[in-house]
Amino acid sequence: MTDDDRPHRLSRPLYERELLRLQVELVKLQEWVRAERRRLVVVFEGRDAAGKGGAIQRVVQRLNPRVVRIAALPVPTERERTQWYFQRYVGQLPAAGEIVLFDRSWYNRAGVEHVMGFCTDEEYARFLRQCPVFERLLVEDGILLRKYWFSVSDTVQEQRFRDRLADPTRRWKLSAMDLESITRWEAYSRAKDEMFAHTDIPEAPWYVVESDDKRSARINMIAHLLSTVPYRDIPMPAIDLPPRPPSTGYQRPPRDRQTRVPDRAAELAR
């Protein structure tokens, strides 16, 4: 990547203003999906520490969890391992009026499972054959499918791993699998290239998000998503707060009869 290809670094005030503007548009998108009973699936993929989780958080931050759901599936159970590979993902797909964001998805087979040897060569080859068919079926059935690959450089990925090691609130994000990805960087690169060669199809293309700069990646990804969906502003019903009725004599019980949370904030303020 040349310097001209790198995303511009946004100042925090500019980033926060634009993020808020885009989140207002995401609310409009949400209401359009609900009103028009559409189904939207957004797939987030990329290397470990590429910034997928942070982007997902900014997408859902101001949205209705009854409409927008994150699908982050754990390791498959023994029973799920005997099912058709796509079966457990099908159960996560949206119904009418819903949006589902996949924090990693069926593409686990093309990435970590293939590189780490968690699937056979036959299973891997079958996935590459079936995945385009599967996604064409989703699109043919009316699902809006968007796929984003978050691309991060090796130096930035390593620095983010080091930051996680030093931060007790993010240490849990660093797993043995993450550490393995450092030593298998080229294997993951080849796996991604092979995945793109088979699954970057006209009906469901891959969109690459340069994510060395997290702020730019979030802005670029959300702006692009909004630009690809033909949503419109759905007028919200007018709401008037009713007047509070006069008191009928109710008296609240004394506070000392309740078990109250200690006022830690007051202690800090002193």
Secondary structure by P-SEA (a helix, b strand, c coil): cccccccccccaaaaaaaaaaaaaaaaaaaaaaaaabbbbbbbbbbcccccaaaaaaaaacccccccbbbbbcccccccccccccaaaaaaacccccbbbbbccccccccccccccccccaaaaaaaaacaaaaaaaaaaaccbbbbbbbbbcaaaaaaaaaaaaacccccccccaaaaaaaaaaaaaaaaaaaaaaccccccbbbbbbbcccaaaaaaaaaaaaaaacccccccccbbbbcccccccccccccccccccccaaaaaaac
